[in-house]
Amino acid sequence: MPKTYSVDLREKVMQFYKESKHKSKTCEIFNIARTTLDDWILIEQQTGQLKQPKSPNVGRPSKILDLQAFEAFVKTTPFTQAKDLIPLFEQKFGYSVGYHVILKALNKMGWTRKKRVFSTNKPAS
C-alpha cells in the first residue's frame, strides 16, 4: 500500500519545488519519489489543493439500505433458499448485494437457516 504523506509535508515540498524549479533536487532533499512529486503537482493544478482526493466507494454495498422494505419483500416473495433472493432483490431494489448480506439481513429479521434433524436411533440388529 502506498505511503500517505501529510498535507504539511506536501506544502513544504511544493514550496521548495516552486522556488528551485528542480524536481530531482527536491525529491532528493525530501526523500520522496519523482512520481510522487509529479502526482502532487498534477493534484495541485487540478484541484488547487494538496489534499489527497477521496476515492469513491466501489463494489456492492455491505448492508441493505432499507431494511423495512426488504422485510416486506421477503414476506411477499416465495423462495426456498436465500440465494434465490439475490436476482429478485436486484430487480426490485435496483442494486446488487452479496449472498452474505442477504443472510445477515434475514438473521436480523429473526429468520434462521433450516436445521435438519438427524435420527439418532441405531438400526435394530
C-alpha positions in Angstrom: 0.0 0.0 0.0 1.4 3.4 -0.9 2.7 5.7 1.9 0.4 8.6 2.8 2.2 11.9 3.3 0.9 14.7 5.5 -0.5 17.8 3.9 2.1 19.8 5.8 4.9 17.9 4.1 3.3 18.2 0.7 3.1 22.0 1.2 6.8 22.2 2.2 7.8 20.1 -0.8 5.7 22.2 -3.2 7.0 25.4 -1.8 10.6 24.2 -2.2 9.9 23.0 -5.8 8.4 26.3 -6.8 11.4 28.2 -5.5 14.0 25.9 -7.0 12.2 24.6 -10.1 14.3 21.5 -9.8 12.3 18.2 -9.4 15.3 15.8 -8.8 16.9 18.0 -6.2 13.5 18.5 -4.4 12.9 14.7 -4.4 16.4 14.0 -3.1 16.1 16.5 -0.2 12.7 15.4 1.0 13.3 11.7 0.2 10.3 11.2 -2.0 9.9 9.5 -5.4 9.8 11.6 -8.5 6.4 10.2 -9.5 5.1 11.3 -6.1 6.1 14.8 -6.8 4.6 14.7 -10.3 1.4 13.4 -8.8 1.3 16.3 -6.2 2.0 18.8 -9.0 -0.9 17.4 -11.0 -3.3 17.3 -8.0 -2.4 21.0 -7.2 -3.0 22.0 -10.8 -6.4 20.2 -11.0 -7.8 21.0 -7.6 -5.8 23.9 -6.3 -5.1 21.9 -3.1 -2.6 19.3 -2.0 -5.1 17.2 -0.1 -5.4 13.6 -1.2 -8.6 13.2 -3.2 -11.0 10.7 -1.8 -11.7 7.7 -4.0 -15.3 6.8 -4.5 -16.6 3.6 -2.9 -16.8 0.8 -5.4 -18.4 -2.6 -5.3 -21.5 -3.8 -3.7 -22.9 -2.3 -0.5 -22.1 -4.2 2.7 -25.7 -3.9 4.0 -29.2 -3.5 2.8 -30.2 0.2 2.8 -33.9 -0.1 3.5 -34.4 -3.0 5.9 -38.2 -2.4 6.3 -38.8 -2.6 2.6 -36.6 -5.7 2.4 -38.6 -7.3 5.2 -41.9 -6.7 3.3 -40.2 -8.0 0.1 -39.2 -11.2 1.9 -42.6 -11.8 3.3 -44.3 -11.4 -0.1 -41.7 -13.3 -2.2 -41.8 -17.1 -2.4 -38.4 -18.6 -2.1 -36.8 -21.8 -0.8 -33.2 -20.7 -0.3 -31.6 -17.4 0.4 -29.6 -17.5 -2.8 -32.9 -17.4 -4.7 -33.5 -13.9 -3.3 -30.4 -12.4 -4.9 -31.6 -11.9 -8.5 -35.1 -11.0 -7.3 -33.6 -8.4 -4.9 -31.6 -6.8 -7.8 -34.7 -6.5 -9.9 -36.8 -5.0 -7.0 -34.3 -2.6 -5.4 -32.0 -1.8 -8.4 -28.7 -2.6 -6.8 -26.9 -5.8 -6.2 -25.8 -7.3 -2.9 -23.8 -10.4 -1.9 -25.1 -13.6 -0.5 -23.7 -12.9 2.9 -25.6 -9.5 3.0 -28.9 -11.3 2.4 -28.1 -13.8 5.1 -27.2 -11.1 7.6 -30.4 -9.2 6.9 -32.5 -12.4 7.2 -30.8 -13.1 10.5 -31.6 -9.5 11.8 -35.2 -10.2 10.9 -35.1 -13.3 13.1 -35.0 -15.9 10.2 -32.6 -18.7 10.7 -31.4 -21.4 8.4 -33.1 -24.7 8.1 -31.8 -27.1 10.7 -32.0 -30.8 9.7 -33.0 -33.3 12.3 -31.0 -36.4 12.1 -32.2 -39.7 13.5 -30.1 -40.8 16.5 -31.7 -44.2 16.7 -29.5 -47.1 15.7 -31.0 -49.7 13.4 -32.2 -52.8 15.2 -30.0 -55.8 14.8 
